[in-house]
Amino acid sequence: MGNSKNIQKYSFSIENKLSEEYFFKDILVICYEEKLLDDKILNRIYYERLENLKVQLKYYTKDESSSVMVEVAESSLKCIDYTIGVYLKTFDNIELIIEKLKNENLVYMLKIGHDLIKKKTVQNKKLLDEIHENKLKVDNYSYNDTIDYGIPLFFKEYEDFFAAHETPGSIDYQLYIDNMNYIGIEYINNYLETLNLENEFCYNFDICEINELLKGYDKNCELLLINIFELVFINSLGLIICGKSLKNLNINNIDREQIKNKLEKLSLKELQETLLKYAERCYEILNIRNKALVNYIRKSTLKITSLINKSIKLNKLETVFISFNETNDNEFIEYIDGKKLSNPVFRKLSEKIRECSLIQDKVTLIKNNIKNLEDLADMLDAECLFEDEYIMYFKSLSQMEIILLSKYVYDLSLENEHEKEWYFEFNKHISSLSEEEQVAIRKLKERIQLV
């Protein structure tokens, strides 16, 4: 897909004037200001734009009403502009775009744009399936939840005809370089392609090394909004600076001293050039041939430069180049619970869950709306799930979610003489796990303090 950065210069610079979100409108403004289209053509375009809106609103009301809310009309017009913009971005320069605006009507552009959006939606569903199949085996809630539930929710709720410009879903996991200028399917496309590149880089390292690195960054890494690629990439750069193997991702104090000695006297520009050389060495060692990933590594290096420069000046390299954690396994972990829902919101959510016929829909509603253990227990008490649905829900939980719920259930059972039905189903699910997983759950449960 073309974008604003691929559009060639005319007799004036337009690269910075085009947004991804309002591409079509921005093109029209430029054509008006620079007199690239005459008034007759511009008037025809604006007329066709409003005619398209009338047709869209007829579909929206099913031809049963002649009036709609202002917000609906505004949203429909945004959708039309966005859809036409998706089509126009497929052309590499403004000359071609102007030719299309002169010779094609907006009904045709809207149809082709809509077809492109449908095609992108199908392609990105497949890409999500690949990412889900090959996701990193890390116990980080935001990473797993975004892939398992947040992005699938987008595809479930995305309305490509009336609201192609909107971006439903729940995306908590932060990319290292995320372009927030995109919306709709273009945002999801950019997000998934970037996430796929970050995962591809991380596949070059032993997953046990990555998990040790995450724990070294923070003992409660499971609950943090962190970017896995960032931590792995920075430490891999540090190891290359020290001339060490990339098989072990740990950076120790001696390594940090060596990094400081090599970099501290460089100007910001020299530091950037030096880090780019180390980055090049990194993707050569890892035999990375994917040009998109190579380009992403270079962009990431540019972003990292100022962080490393600042940490050298403050003598805080340990906050950037991470050491593996060697703390005591008996140390307590504090867990601060999420915000509790108000009673009316909880009741409405419970009713909505009960109305679902598919367990997958129930699980999605629970995961996207309940962030508090007491709310979760109340929901499980409220006959929202039945029989096998309990097990299906418990199977969807990450290890950390199981540990937190197990800890909460244990504390509750101390206060109540009679256990509830879902307690038995939950314990049955834990019993079905491997012995290794059960031991890990018991050990971590003892260390968690619910706040």
C-alpha positions as CSV (number, residue, x, y, z in Angstrom):
1,M,0.0,0.0,0.0
2,G,1.2,3.5,-0.8
3,N,1.2,6.2,1.8
4,S,1.9,9.9,2.1
5,K,5.6,9.3,2.3
6,N,5.6,7.7,-1.2
7,I,4.0,10.6,-2.8
8,Q,6.5,12.4,-5.0
9,K,7.2,16.1,-4.7
10,Y,5.4,18.5,-7.1
11,S,6.4,22.1,-7.5
12,F,5.8,22.3,-3.7
13,S,6.3,19.9,-0.8
14,I,3.3,18.0,0.3
15,E,4.7,15.1,2.3
16,N,4.0,16.6,5.7
17,K,0.6,18.0,4.7
18,L,-1.1,14.6,4.3
19,S,-2.4,12.6,7.2
20,E,-3.2,8.9,7.1
21,E,-6.6,9.5,8.7
22,Y,-7.8,12.4,6.5
23,F,-5.9,11.5,3.3
24,F,-8.7,12.2,0.9
25,K,-9.7,15.5,2.5
26,D,-6.1,16.6,2.6
27,I,-5.7,15.9,-1.1
28,L,-8.7,18.0,-1.9
29,V,-7.4,20.9,0.2
30,I,-4.0,20.8,-1.5
31,C,-5.6,20.6,-5.0
32,Y,-7.7,23.6,-4.1
33,E,-4.8,25.7,-2.6
34,E,-2.4,24.8,-5.4
35,K,-5.0,25.1,-8.2
36,L,-4.3,21.5,-9.3
37,L,-8.0,20.9,-10.0
38,D,-10.3,23.5,-11.4
39,D,-13.5,24.7,-9.6
40,K,-15.7,22.6,-11.9
41,I,-14.1,19.3,-11.0
42,L,-13.9,20.2,-7.3
43,N,-17.6,21.1,-7.2
44,R,-18.4,17.9,-8.9
45,I,-16.3,15.9,-6.3
46,Y,-18.1,17.7,-3.4
47,Y,-21.5,17.0,-5.0
48,E,-20.7,13.3,-5.5
49,R,-19.4,13.1,-1.9
50,L,-22.8,14.4,-0.6
51,E,-24.7,12.0,-2.9
52,N,-22.6,9.1,-1.6
53,L,-23.6,10.2,1.9
54,K,-27.3,10.2,1.0
55,V,-27.0,6.7,-0.3
56,Q,-25.1,5.5,2.7
57,L,-27.6,7.0,5.1
58,K,-30.5,5.3,3.2
59,Y,-28.7,2.0,3.8
60,Y,-28.2,2.9,7.4
61,T,-31.9,3.6,8.1
62,K,-32.9,0.8,5.7
63,D,-34.9,3.5,3.8
64,E,-37.3,3.8,6.7
65,S,-36.4,7.3,7.9
66,S,-35.5,10.6,6.2
67,S,-33.6,11.9,9.2
68,V,-30.7,10.7,11.3
69,M,-28.7,12.2,14.2
70,V,-25.9,14.7,13.2
71,E,-23.3,12.3,14.8
72,V,-24.4,9.5,12.5
73,A,-24.2,11.7,9.4
74,E,-20.7,12.9,10.4
75,S,-19.5,9.4,11.1
76,S,-20.9,8.2,7.8
77,L,-19.1,11.0,5.9
78,K,-15.8,10.2,7.7
79,C,-16.3,6.5,6.7
80,I,-16.8,7.6,3.0
81,D,-13.7,9.9,3.1
82,Y,-11.6,7.1,4.8
83,T,-12.7,4.5,2.3
84,I,-11.9,6.7,-0.8
85,G,-8.6,7.6,0.9
86,V,-7.7,3.8,1.1
87,Y,-8.2,3.6,-2.6
88,L,-6.2,6.8,-3.4
89,K,-3.2,5.7,-1.3
90,T,-2.6,2.8,-3.7
91,F,-1.2,5.3,-6.2
92,D,2.5,6.3,-5.9
93,N,2.3,10.0,-6.7
94,I,0.0,13.0,-6.7
95,E,-0.1,13.2,-10.5
96,L,-1.8,9.8,-10.7
97,I,-4.2,10.7,-7.9
98,I,-5.2,13.9,-9.7
99,E,-5.8,11.9,-12.9
100,K,-8.1,9.6,-10.9
101,L,-10.0,12.6,-9.4
102,K,-10.5,14.1,-12.8
103,N,-11.6,11.0,-14.6
104,E,-13.3,8.7,-12.1
105,N,-16.4,9.3,-10.1
106,L,-16.6,8.9,-6.3
107,V,-19.1,6.0,-6.5
108,Y,-16.4,3.9,-8.3
109,M,-13.7,5.0,-5.9
110,L,-15.9,4.2,-2.9
111,K,-16.6,0.7,-4.2
112,I,-12.9,-0.1,-4.9
113,G,-11.9,1.4,-1.5
114,H,-14.5,-0.8,0.2
115,D,-13.2,-3.9,-1.7
116,L,-9.7,-3.1,-0.6
117,I,-10.8,-2.8,3.0
118,K,-12.5,-6.2,2.8
119,K,-9.4,-7.7,1.3
120,K,-7.2,-6.1,4.0
121,T,-9.5,-7.5,6.7
122,V,-9.2,-11.0,5.3
123,Q,-5.4,-10.7,5.0
124,N,-5.0,-9.4,8.5
125,K,-7.2,-12.1,10.0
126,K,-4.8,-14.6,8.5
127,L,-1.8,-12.7,9.8
128,L,-3.3,-12.6,13.3
129,D,-3.8,-16.4,13.1
130,E,-0.1,-16.8,12.2
131,I,0.9,-14.5,15.1
132,H,-1.3,-16.4,17.5
133,E,0.1,-19.7,16.3
134,N,3.7,-18.6,16.8
135,K,3.4,-16.1,19.7
136,L,6.3,-15.9,22.2
137,K,5.8,-18.1,25.2
138,V,6.1,-15.3,27.7
139,D,3.8,-14.8,30.7
140,N,3.0,-11.1,30.1
141,Y,-0.7,-10.3,30.4
142,S,-0.8,-7.4,28.0
143,Y,1.0,-9.3,25.2
144,N,-1.1,-12.5,25.5
145,D,-4.4,-10.7,26.1
146,T,-4.0,-8.4,23.1
147,I,-3.2,-11.3,20.8
148,D,-5.8,-13.7,22.2
149,Y,-8.7,-11.3,22.8
150,G,-8.1,-7.7,22.1
151,I,-7.4,-7.9,18.3
152,P,-9.9,-10.7,17.6
153,L,-12.4,-8.3,19.2
154,F,-11.6,-5.8,16.4
155,F,-12.5,-8.3,13.7
156,K,-15.6,-9.3,15.5
157,E,-16.9,-5.7,15.9
158,Y,-15.4,-4.0,12.8
159,E,-18.1,-2.6,10.5
160,D,-16.4,-2.0,7.1
161,F,-19.4,-0.4,5.4
162,F,-20.7,2.1,7.9
163,A,-17.7,2.6,10.2
164,A,-14.6,1.6,8.3
165,H,-12.7,4.5,10.0
166,E,-13.3,3.2,13.5
167,T,-10.9,0.9,15.4
168,P,-12.8,-1.3,17.9
169,G,-11.0,-3.8,20.0
170,S,-8.8,-3.7,23.1
171,I,-5.1,-3.3,22.4
172,D,-3.0,-2.9,25.5
173,Y,0.4,-4.3,24.3
174,Q,2.6,-1.4,23.2
175,L,4.8,-1.8,20.1
176,Y,8.3,-0.2,20.3
177,I,7.5,2.0,17.2
178,D,3.7,2.4,16.8
179,N,2.3,4.7,14.2
180,M,-0.8,6.2,15.8
181,N,-1.8,8.1,12.7
182,Y,-3.5,5.2,11.2
183,I,-7.2,4.2,12.0
184,G,-9.5,1.4,11.1
185,I,-8.1,-1.6,9.3
186,E,-5.0,0.3,8.3
187,Y,-4.1,0.7,12.0
188,I,-4.6,-3.0,12.6
189,N,-2.6,-3.8,9.5
190,N,0.3,-1.6,10.7
191,Y,0.0,-3.0,14.2
192,L,0.0,-6.7,13.2
193,E,2.8,-6.2,10.6
194,T,5.0,-4.4,13.2
195,L,4.2,-7.0,16.0
196,N,5.1,-9.7,13.5
197,L,8.5,-8.1,12.9
198,E,9.2,-7.7,16.6
199,N,8.3,-11.4,17.2
200,E,10.5,-12.4,14.2
201,F,13.5,-10.7,15.8
202,C,12.8,-12.3,19.2
203,Y,12.5,-15.8,17.6
204,N,16.3,-15.6,17.2
205,F,16.8,-16.0,21.0
206,D,16.1,-18.8,23.4
207,I,12.7,-18.1,25.0
208,C,14.1,-19.0,28.5
209,E,16.7,-16.2,28.0
210,I,13.9,-13.8,27.1
211,N,11.9,-14.7,30.2
212,E,14.9,-14.3,32.4
213,L,15.5,-10.9,30.8
214,L,11.9,-9.8,31.5
215,K,12.2,-10.9,35.1
216,G,15.5,-9.0,35.4
217,Y,13.7,-5.9,34.2
218,D,11.0,-6.3,36.8
219,K,10.0,-9.2,39.1
220,N,6.4,-8.4,38.3
221,C,7.0,-8.3,34.5
222,E,3.8,-10.4,34.0
223,L,1.6,-7.4,35.0
224,L,3.6,-4.6,33.3
225,L,2.9,-2.8,30.0
226,I,6.4,-3.5,28.5
227,N,7.7,-4.0,25.0
228,I,9.5,-7.4,24.8
229,F,11.3,-6.5,21.5
230,E,12.8,-3.3,23.1
231,L,14.4,-5.2,26.0
232,V,15.7,-8.0,23.8
233,F,17.1,-5.7,21.2
234,I,18.8,-3.3,23.6
235,N,20.6,-6.1,25.4
236,S,21.6,-7.8,22.1
237,L,23.2,-4.4,21.1
238,G,25.0,-4.3,24.4
239,L,26.4,-7.8,24.0
240,I,27.7,-6.9,20.5
241,I,29.3,-3.8,21.8
242,C,31.1,-6.0,24.3
243,G,32.0,-8.6,21.7
244,K,30.0,-11.3,23.4
245,S,27.8,-14.1,22.1
246,L,24.1,-13.5,21.7
247,K,23.2,-16.9,23.1
248,N,23.0,-15.5,26.6
249,L,21.1,-12.2,26.9
250,N,22.4,-11.2,30.4
251,I,24.4,-8.0,30.8
252,N,26.5,-7.7,33.9
253,N,28.3,-4.8,35.6
254,I,31.6,-5.4,33.8
255,D,29.7,-5.4,30.5
256,R,28.1,-2.1,31.4
257,E,31.5,-0.6,32.3
258,Q,32.8,-1.7,28.9
259,I,29.8,-0.2,27.1
260,K,30.3,3.1,29.0
261,N,34.0,3.3,28.1
262,K,33.3,2.7,24.4
263,L,30.4,5.2,24.1
264,E,30.7,8.0,26.7
265,K,33.0,10.3,24.7
266,L,30.9,10.2,21.6
267,S,28.7,13.1,20.5
268,L,25.0,12.4,19.9
269,K,25.6,12.1,16.2
270,E,28.7,9.9,16.6
271,L,26.8,7.7,19.1
272,Q,23.9,7.3,16.6
273,E,26.3,6.3,13.8
274,T,28.2,3.9,16.1
275,L,25.0,2.2,17.3
276,L,23.8,1.8,13.7
277,K,27.0,0.0,12.9
278,Y,26.4,-2.3,15.9
279,A,22.8,-2.8,14.8
280,E,24.1,-3.8,11.4
281,R,26.4,-6.3,13.0
282,C,23.5,-7.6,15.0
283,Y,21.3,-8.5,12.0
284,E,24.3,-9.9,10.2
285,I,25.1,-12.3,13.1
286,L,21.5,-13.3,13.3
287,N,21.4,-13.8,9.5
288,I,18.3,-11.5,9.2
289,R,17.4,-11.1,5.5
290,N,13.9,-9.6,5.9
291,K,14.3,-6.1,4.6
292,A,11.3,-4.8,6.5
293,L,12.8,-6.2,9.8
294,V,16.2,-4.7,8.9
295,N,14.6,-1.3,8.4
296,Y,12.7,-1.7,11.7
297,I,15.9,-2.5,13.5
298,R,17.5,0.7,12.1
299,K,14.5,2.8,13.1
300,S,14.6,1.3,16.6
301,T,18.3,2.1,16.8
302,L,17.6,5.7,16.1
303,K,15.0,5.8,18.8
304,I,17.3,4.0,21.3
305,T,20.2,6.4,20.8
306,S,18.8,9.3,22.9
307,L,17.9,6.8,25.7
308,I,21.4,5.4,25.8
309,N,23.0,8.8,25.6
310,K,20.9,10.0,28.6
311,S,21.7,6.9,30.7
312,I,25.4,7.4,30.1
313,K,25.2,11.0,31.2
314,L,23.3,10.1,34.3
315,N,25.5,7.0,34.9
316,K,22.4,4.8,34.9
317,L,23.2,2.2,32.3
318,E,21.7,-0.5,34.5
319,T,18.3,0.9,33.7
320,V,18.9,0.3,30.0
321,F,21.1,-2.7,29.7
322,I,19.4,-5.3,32.0
323,S,20.9,-7.9,34.2
324,F,19.1,-11.2,35.0
325,N,17.4,-11.3,38.3
326,E,19.2,-13.1,41.1
327,T,16.8,-12.1,43.9
328,N,15.4,-14.5,46.6
329,D,12.5,-16.6,45.4
330,N,10.8,-16.1,48.7
331,E,10.4,-12.4,48.2
332,F,6.7,-11.2,48.2
333,I,5.0,-9.9,45.1
334,E,2.4,-7.1,45.7
335,Y,-0.6,-7.2,43.3
336,I,-2.7,-4.0,43.1
337,D,-6.2,-5.0,41.9
338,G,-8.0,-3.2,39.0
339,K,-10.9,-0.8,39.5
340,K,-14.2,-2.3,40.6
341,L,-17.3,-1.9,38.5
342,S,-20.2,0.1,39.8
343,N,-23.3,-2.0,40.6
344,P,-25.4,-0.8,37.6
345,V,-22.5,-1.5,35.2
346,F,-21.9,-4.9,36.7
347,R,-25.6,-5.9,36.5
348,K,-25.8,-4.8,32.9
349,L,-22.6,-6.7,32.0
350,S,-23.8,-9.9,33.8
351,E,-27.1,-9.7,31.8
352,K,-25.1,-9.3,28.5
353,I,-22.9,-12.3,29.3
354,R,-25.9,-14.5,30.1
355,E,-27.5,-13.6,26.8
356,C,-24.5,-14.9,24.8
357,S,-25.1,-18.3,23.3
358,L,-21.3,-18.9,22.5
359,I,-18.8,-19.4,25.3
360,Q,-16.1,-17.5,23.2
361,D,-18.3,-14.4,23.3
362,K,-18.8,-14.8,27.1
363,V,-15.0,-15.1,27.5
364,T,-14.4,-12.0,25.4
365,L,-16.9,-9.9,27.4
366,I,-15.4,-11.0,30.7
367,K,-11.8,-10.4,29.7
368,N,-12.4,-7.0,28.1
369,N,-14.6,-5.6,30.9
370,I,-13.7,-7.2,34.3
371,K,-10.3,-6.0,35.7
372,N,-11.0,-6.7,39.4
373,L,-10.8,-10.0,41.3
374,E,-13.9,-9.4,43.4
375,D,-15.9,-8.5,40.3
376,L,-14.6,-11.7,38.7
377,A,-15.7,-13.8,41.7
378,D,-19.1,-12.1,41.7
379,M,-19.5,-12.8,38.0
380,L,-18.7,-16.5,38.5
381,D,-21.2,-16.5,41.4
382,A,-23.9,-14.9,39.2
383,E,-24.8,-17.9,37.0
384,C,-23.2,-16.3,33.9
385,L,-21.4,-19.6,33.1
386,F,-22.7,-23.1,33.3
387,E,-21.1,-26.6,33.5
388,D,-18.4,-27.0,30.8
389,E,-18.3,-23.3,30.2
390,Y,-16.4,-22.9,33.5
391,I,-13.6,-25.1,32.2
392,M,-13.6,-23.3,28.8
393,Y,-13.2,-20.0,30.6
394,F,-10.5,-21.3,33.0
395,K,-8.5,-22.7,30.0
396,S,-8.4,-19.2,28.5
397,L,-6.6,-17.8,31.5
398,S,-2.8,-17.1,31.5
399,Q,-0.7,-18.6,34.2
400,M,-0.6,-15.3,36.1
401,E,-4.4,-14.9,35.9
402,I,-4.8,-18.5,37.3
403,I,-2.4,-17.7,40.1
404,L,-4.2,-14.5,41.1
405,L,-7.6,-16.2,41.0
406,S,-6.2,-19.2,42.9
407,K,-4.9,-16.8,45.6
408,Y,-8.2,-15.0,45.8
409,V,-10.2,-18.2,46.0
410,Y,-7.9,-19.5,48.8
411,D,-8.4,-16.3,50.8
412,L,-12.2,-16.5,50.2
413,S,-12.4,-20.1,51.3
414,L,-10.8,-19.2,54.6
415,E,-13.7,-16.9,55.3
416,N,-16.5,-19.2,54.0
417,E,-17.5,-22.5,55.4
418,H,-19.1,-23.7,52.2
419,E,-17.3,-23.6,48.8
420,K,-19.2,-22.5,45.8
421,E,-19.8,-24.6,42.6
422,W,-17.2,-22.7,40.5
423,Y,-14.5,-23.3,43.1
424,F,-14.7,-27.0,42.4
425,E,-14.6,-26.4,38.6
426,F,-11.6,-24.2,39.1
427,N,-9.7,-26.7,41.3
428,K,-10.6,-29.4,38.7
429,H,-8.9,-27.3,36.0
430,I,-5.8,-26.7,38.1
431,S,-5.6,-30.5,38.8
432,S,-5.7,-31.1,35.0
433,L,-2.5,-29.0,34.5
434,S,1.0,-30.6,34.4
435,E,2.7,-31.3,37.7
436,E,5.3,-28.7,36.8
437,E,2.6,-26.0,36.2
438,Q,0.9,-26.9,39.5
439,V,4.1,-26.5,41.5
440,A,4.8,-23.1,39.8
441,I,1.3,-22.0,40.7
442,R,1.6,-23.1,44.3
443,K,5.0,-21.4,44.8
444,L,3.9,-18.1,43.2
445,K,0.6,-18.1,45.0
446,E,2.4,-18.1,48.4
447,R,4.4,-15.1,47.4
448,I,1.5,-12.9,46.2
449,Q,0.0,-10.3,48.4
450,L,-3.3,-8.9,47.2
451,V,-3.5,-5.1,47.8
